[in-house]
């Protein structure tokens, strides 16, 4: 019985330590990389709310080395684990994946969007209807073609040239095409 109480106390002590030392590293402007990684994993495993904005900022920061790659993966994992709005998170991941100058997280984000299935596809369609720079729109259209294996109703160049209203209509036509193919569920 004494051993069980000791282990419970050790677990409580670690939780207190982690919250006091690792969580502030997530908010620090120039954190130690290992403490940052530990803080992000703490956020992910404890579903700490109100960190989504900071996680997105960290996910788009360029890092190098193995700890940097692990930190990037942890940011995206934590975003997926703690998000209240999976379509919004998938939209962010799609924008990162389609960045004109690829970020280190672009490959991870693309894989995450692919794993989200219909939620990821819906998020890309929503992003295509929003105002983005032309190269990013082209990247989003290519990402959706790659993930869904369904050709768009318009050429890739269309997404660069046309106004937002025309892009929104084309995204709706593409959505219907995806539903007919069984890639997206029917409403």
C-alpha positions in Angstrom: 0.0 0.0 0.0 2.9 2.4 0.8 4.4 1.7 -2.6 1.2 2.7 -4.4 0.9 5.9 -2.4 4.5 6.7 -3.2 3.9 6.2 -6.9 0.8 8.3 -6.8 2.8 11.1 -5.1 5.6 10.8 -7.7 3.0 11.1 -10.5 1.5 14.2 -8.9 4.9 15.7 -8.4 5.8 15.1 -12.1 2.5 16.6 -13.3 3.2 19.7 -11.1 6.8 19.9 -12.5 5.7 19.5 -16.1 3.0 22.1 -15.8 5.4 24.5 -14.2 8.5 24.0 -16.4 7.4 22.7 -19.8 4.1 24.6 -20.4 5.8 28.0 -20.2 8.3 26.9 -22.8 5.4 26.8 -25.3 4.8 30.5 -24.8 8.4 31.6 -24.6 9.7 33.6 -27.5 13.1 31.9 -27.6 12.7 28.6 -25.8 15.2 25.8 -25.3 14.3 23.3 -28.1 14.0 20.3 -25.8 11.8 22.1 -23.3 9.7 23.4 -26.2 9.3 19.8 -27.5 8.4 18.6 -24.0 5.9 21.5 -23.6 4.2 20.7 -26.9 3.9 17.0 -26.0 2.5 18.1 -22.7 -0.1 20.2 -24.5 -1.0 17.3 -26.8 -1.3 14.6 -24.1 -3.2 16.8 -21.6 -5.4 18.5 -24.2 -4.4 21.9 -22.8 -6.9 24.4 -24.4 -6.2 27.9 -25.7 -2.8 27.0 -27.3 -4.0 26.6 -30.9 -2.8 30.0 -32.1 0.7 29.4 -30.6 0.9 25.9 -32.0 0.1 27.2 -35.4 2.8 29.9 -35.0 5.3 27.3 -33.9 4.3 24.9 -36.8 5.2 27.6 -39.3 8.6 28.5 -37.8 11.6 27.1 -39.7 13.7 24.7 -37.6 16.6 22.4 -38.4 18.0 19.2 -37.0 16.3 16.2 -35.6 14.9 18.0 -32.6 13.4 20.6 -35.0 11.8 17.9 -37.1 10.4 16.2 -33.9 9.1 19.6 -32.7 7.4 20.2 -36.0 5.7 16.8 -35.8 4.7 17.4 -32.2 3.1 20.8 -33.1 0.9 19.2 -35.8 0.1 16.3 -33.5 -0.9 18.6 -30.7 -3.0 20.7 -33.1 -4.9 17.7 -34.3 -5.3 16.4 -30.7 -6.5 19.7 -29.1 -8.6 21.3 -31.9 -12.2 22.0 -31.3 -12.8 22.5 -35.1 -11.2 19.7 -37.2 -12.2 21.4 -40.5 -10.5 24.6 -39.5 -7.4 22.7 -38.4 -7.4 20.7 -41.6 -7.6 24.0 -43.5 -4.5 25.3 -41.7 -2.7 22.1 -42.5 -3.7 22.3 -46.1 -2.4 25.9 -46.3 0.9 24.8 -44.8 1.1 21.8 -47.1 0.5 24.1 -50.2 2.9 26.8 -49.2 4.7 28.3 -52.2 8.0 28.0 -50.4 7.6 24.7 -48.7 8.1 24.7 -44.9 9.7 21.8 -43.1 6.2 21.0 -41.9 4.7 20.9 -45.4 5.3 17.2 -45.9 4.0 16.4 -42.5 1.0 18.6 -43.0 0.2 17.0 -46.3 0.3 13.6 -44.7 -2.0 14.8 -41.9 -4.5 16.2 -44.4 -4.5 13.0 -46.3 -5.1 11.0 -43.1 -8.1 13.3 -42.2 -9.9 11.9 -45.3 -13.2 13.7 -46.0 -12.6 16.4 -43.4 -9.3 17.2 -45.1 -10.8 17.3 -48.5 -13.7 19.6 -47.3 -11.1 21.9 -45.7 -9.1 22.2 -48.9 -12.3 23.0 -50.8 -13.1 25.8 -48.3 -9.6 27.2 -48.6 -9.9 27.2 -52.4 -12.9 29.5 -52.1 -11.0 32.0 -49.9 -8.7 34.8 -51.0 -5.1 33.5 -51.1 -2.2 34.4 -53.3 -2.2 32.7 -56.7 0.6 30.3 -56.1 -1.0 29.1 -52.9 -4.3 28.5 -54.7 -2.5 26.5 -57.3 -0.8 24.5 -54.6 -4.1 23.8 -52.9 -5.7 22.6 -56.1 -2.8 20.3 -56.7 -3.0 19.0 -53.2 -6.7 18.2 -53.6 -6.0 16.4 -56.9 -3.2 14.4 -55.2 -5.3 13.5 -52.2 -8.6 12.8 -53.9 -7.4 11.5 -57.3 -10.3 13.5 -58.9 -9.6 16.1 -61.5 -10.9 19.6 -60.9 -13.7 21.0 -63.1 -11.3 23.8 -64.1 -7.6 23.8 -65.1 -5.0 24.6 -62.4 -4.5 28.0 -64.0 -8.1 28.9 -63.4 -7.5 29.0 -59.6 -4.8 31.7 -60.1 -6.7 33.9 -62.6 -10.3 34.0 -61.5 -12.0 36.1 -58.8 -13.2 34.6 -55.5 -16.8 34.2 -56.6 -15.8 32.1 -59.6 -13.4 30.1 -57.5 -16.2 29.5 -54.9 -18.5 28.2 -57.7 -15.8 26.0 -59.1 -15.1 24.6 -55.6 -18.8 23.7 -55.3 -18.7 22.0 -58.6 -15.6 20.0 -57.6 -17.3 19.1 -54.3 -20.2 17.6 -56.2 -17.8 15.7 -58.4 -16.1 14.3 -55.3 -19.5 13.3 -53.9 -20.5 11.5 -57.0 -17.1 9.6 -56.9 -17.8 8.6 -53.3 -14.8 10.6 -52.0 -17.0 12.9 -49.9 -20.2 11.7 -48.1 -23.5 13.0 -49.3 -25.2 15.6 -47.1 
